[in-house]
Amino acid sequence: MSIGQHKNLTVLPKMDNKFIKPTSINGLWIINRPVWDDDRGFFHETFRLNELEEAVGYEFVIKQWNHSRSQPNVLRGLHAEPWNKLTYCARGEVLVAVVDIRPHSPTFGKFETFEMGETNRQALFVSSGFAHGFYAKEGSESDYCYIVDQEYKEGSYQALAWDDPDVGINWPTQNPELSEKDKHNPTLRELFPEKFK
């Protein structure tokens, strides 16, 4: 499958929801459900599947749940797997960036960033066709979780350079800790040269 395609989707009628809002990029949603605090701590219903499916307009069949822990100054991404995913920062603070890399999208190359974590317990729903990454801010380890509707297969994803100048994400640092793979991710121009003629 190419970027932005997804098999076996059951299309549902889209519904408005007070907790799930679209962003300026079609296919990317912010989920903000209430957090109930008391002397013991807090309770947060991160999402409800029926609300999510009504908002996005198709079924979200969960196949895998991922949890990563990152030390401060670690940047993971930008990764573009062929799946839809629901993301949430359970501990710490992260800056999340999502870039539209669907070549036929009117917002190709556009990105949005989001502050997520203990001070902002929002979640994101990221459709297939986006490059997604996050930076663990200074102060503490960060636990970032995401559930997806496809199982991971080696070699099944694309990636995008975290510092692509054509995208221009304003990360908190220019010297993050990166995996060896993420040090060598291609730029948009390398992935889609026809878009830059």
NORSUL-V429108 format. One line per field, one symbol per residue. ss: DSSP state (H for helix, E for strand, L for the rest). burial: + if it has 16 or more other ideal C-beta (glycine too) atoms within 10 Angstrom, else -. A space follows every 10 residues. Layout:
# NORSUL-V429108
ss->???
burial->???
This chain:
# NORSUL-V429108
ss->LLLLLLLLLL ELLLLLLLLE EELLLLLEEE ELLLEEEELL EEEELLLLHH HHHHHHLELL LLLEEEEEEE LLLEEEEEEE ELLLEEEEEE ELEEEEEEEE LLLLLLLLLL EEEEEEELLE LLEEEELLLE EEEEEELLLL LEEEEEEELL LLLLLLEEEL LLLLLLLLLL LLLLLLELLL LHHHLLLHHH HLHHHHL
burial->--++----+- ------+-++ --+-+-++++ +-+------- ------+--- ++++++-+-+ ---------+ -+-+++++++ ++++++++++ -+++++++++ +++-+-++++ ++-+-++--- ++++++++++ +++++++--- -+++++++++ -------+++ ++++--+-+- -----+-+-- -+--+-++-- ++-----
